């Protein structure tokens, strides 16, 4: 007897198996995602703060929910990418929409940058988190925003390194990976973001909505070292900071502050002689310093002139008056 072949039965069985597989994959893929929102989160074996630790999770660790939350909703069971499972306090891991990720990233970054007093490990975790998610910001304004957040986090991390800590771990290795961006301020005994890094960041994003904030951060970040009473140094510093801001943002939100800082500095430098011998409070040698002094004054005058702030004329008059010391 010849047995008939029924291809449709085979096809239906195949489709049935494939459907079950795809449903399983879809279910696994749709497990709610979460992301840790604080530094050094402890994943525990049971939903209790006294339970043994399964892992320590840095800021921004992405996990998936692995089961129902605890009865009081204060704990959630999650699964790590390496398949380990454990319990997190629900407030430490925020839901993460897989198709709308950057608003959650922005909120985490803003919250962490708004904190004060964090130690180096927490600040370094924030830098690492921003560096990890930055490639997901592809629009120009988003890219500028996240890169600016990174240098702010970097500045906080650098400030939290103890005095002379750069010679020992974990600071030395971390600094070695960022040596092109950091500089040591010897008089202050602290690390800071270098000037070139900030103005380079501004140049890359000069057309973005973050440009003004980046430029003003470069001003408030300051410069390493001390002028130690050297008049030409004070003028050069004002030109490199407030002067540079005004050249890039003559109508910026902080133009008034920048011009006021220039005016106040010149007021002090141009004050009458002090002391019983008539000496000024600042070191100045006409033969040696006038080239640098007039160069800074001329650059500051041009920068102030390009603004529209109320104190512009007063600042320019003061600059002009100070310039006479080189006539």
ABEGO torsion letter per residue (X at the ends): XBBBBBAAAAAAAAAAAAAAAAAAAAAAAABBBBBBABBGBBBBABBBAABBBABBBBBGBBBBBAEBBBAAGABBBBBBAAGBBBBBBAAABBBBBAABAAAAAAAAAAAAAABBGBBAAAAAAAAAAAAAAAAABABAAAAAAAAAAAAAAAAAAAAABBBGAAABOAAAAAAAAAAAABBBBAAAGBBBBBAAAAAAAAAAAAABAAAAAAAAAAAAAEBBEBAGGBAAAAAAAAAABAAAAAAABAABAAAAAAAAAAAAAAAAAABBBBEAAGBBABBBBAAAAAAAAAAAAAAAAAAAAABABAAAAAAAAAAAAAAAAAX
